[in-house]
């Protein structure tokens, strides 16, 4: 397939010839580790390096022998969808001793390995750095003992280390997300959603205990994602007297007609005095004070298990490739680094800076400096906590500010999972800011028909886990009905608009902005939140709903591939949605291990199709039993899914047979993923705070009047930051005919997908991570890490 146009810097000069790279997984296992191992192996082999597996973590490095084996391209096939780590992980006391590290050094030198890729937690990475620092001394000692030749000291003079953090707790400073965290959240949310149905049936209170001995991230984010009534985490112990406050809150929600309560407890939760708060303590307290029927569920190791989510597969694949690039570029003076995620970008950070900051968090907690511990956890954690407090704890009417502003919220375009979480967040933050909130049913069609009514705090209870759009949504654009919409704005005295939707929502805001010249009613603050599975909105790297759709695609691809196990060689042709935007096909292909993905943005012809068939045929003859090809629904007018299916069927005769599958609207359905729930919740809260500020700033002589470009904005995630961008400026960045942005960041992932599928291609390293310091990694203004 052809490369997209544009100036590129390639890595041909970063040859791995003559280099040996070893990859190991250490400490606790985490879903997505296998995707990272696969990416390291395939990228290493692609650049000409020898790659080795070290089985059973540091124990395998110390024991040597068959624990250190050379990896092949085929040895990492069918690993993407497997949870845990197939190369094993083990705690190793021996590696903590000098003698153990001496044995490990001998085993590596015997195979010429001087590049280590370590996937684990802070303990594993600290151990790797100590090993690196001692390396030259260990080699000198081995020469003294006569175990290795003297020239080996010069030949293997430096050990290079790159780390990737695999931990479901997300407790490592410097990265927004660690490998495994998103999958663990999927397990928790699946359980919470299931428990909520039975709790509602019996009017029960459920106390859920989740992992997190020292870090409350899983508890906090799952509480945010399911709208839990109360959460207890180690970083922010509750104030004295919390027991009474919690019971009052539970009682108040029941009195408003709610049939269930959810309390989430991190396993390391403590009170202000350092005393543990256990799930059984909480249950006994609720039963004693309120008499509610209460049950405890301890999730335990369920959170570590199961197949990795799409997010974790993509994160691990990107990190694995970046780790190999870092090893190729390293010199004797380069400090050990860890590959991290900041916003939507890979960055490299000095390993020991991150480890020290992680240790500072624990020190702050031990010394009861809890507010500092929350800040040290990073902006993502801090914002999650603020947002949870804002949404979960309703202030009494007497304590609420009175702004006398009316804000309307509506959904536009196709439904996307996470829309309801965004509406809930907007309503509750708006009420907390003192506004009167109005819900508009059925988008702008409902708006001009007058389907507008006030929506209260309790009306949006339980909305976070609901798929689709509970407000109803239509694709109707406002241009033909501006007079009626202006009339409804006057009638209900609407002072600001929050529009949640896809490309249609963007067009709607443009039309309303342009209508300001004729109608003063539209001279009010207006904000749009991107929500569409297609991820085709200009001004944002990610849209609400796209992650849920990706998970639906990846889960289906896994099942389809599994259906071919035990049969003869088979290739699956799968059609995804997305309009003219190839995001779902490309990123879904990367997460599912596709051999090719056909999209509109990267034109292809019959020669490309033929080359892909021949490439797959060669692979089928030698190793793989199953092939996967994705096609975006509008990738080509003539090369349809049927055409590609028939071509592959004809050309693969005698080698493989074909099956096709059109995924259709199943990509739009289902409960929203944890990512979409939290992304929707957090950007909606930020949008409402922006609206509140704009309302105050534009209130003059008893009325709101906002007619500047920056009063009609889209809130999007750009690389590392959440940014408000005037929609009129984004007009220049948009292809209105095909309803896509002119530039799309994810196109840079396409060569990565091809490399991992064994195509020879060029990979742009101009945007690869450069070594930064941890403090540079923190944006000042934005919650960059809406990657939860």
Beta strands, then each sheet from edge to edge (+ up, - down):
strand 1: 20-25
strand 2: 50-54
strand 3: 68-70
strand 4: 115-120
strand 5: 160-165
strand 6: 205-210
strand 7: 230-232
strand 8: 261-266
strand 9: 294-298
strand 10: 337-342
strand 11: 345-350
strand 12: 406-412
strand 13: 436-440
strand 14: 452-454
strand 15: 473-474
strand 16: 496-501
strand 17: 525-530
strand 18: 570-576
strand 19: 596-598
strand 20: 626-632
strand 21: 657-662
strand 22: 699-700
strand 23: 703-704
strand 24: 712-718
strand 25: 721-726
strand 26: 734-735
strand 27: 740-741
strand 28: 771-772
sheet 1: 3+ 2- 1- 4- 5- 10- 11+ 28+
sheet 2: 7+ 8+ 6+ 9+
sheet 3: 14+ 13- 12- 15-
sheet 4: 14+ 13- 12- 16- 17- 24- 25+
sheet 5: 19+ 20+ 18+ 21+
sheet 6: 22+ 23-
sheet 7: 26+ 27-
end
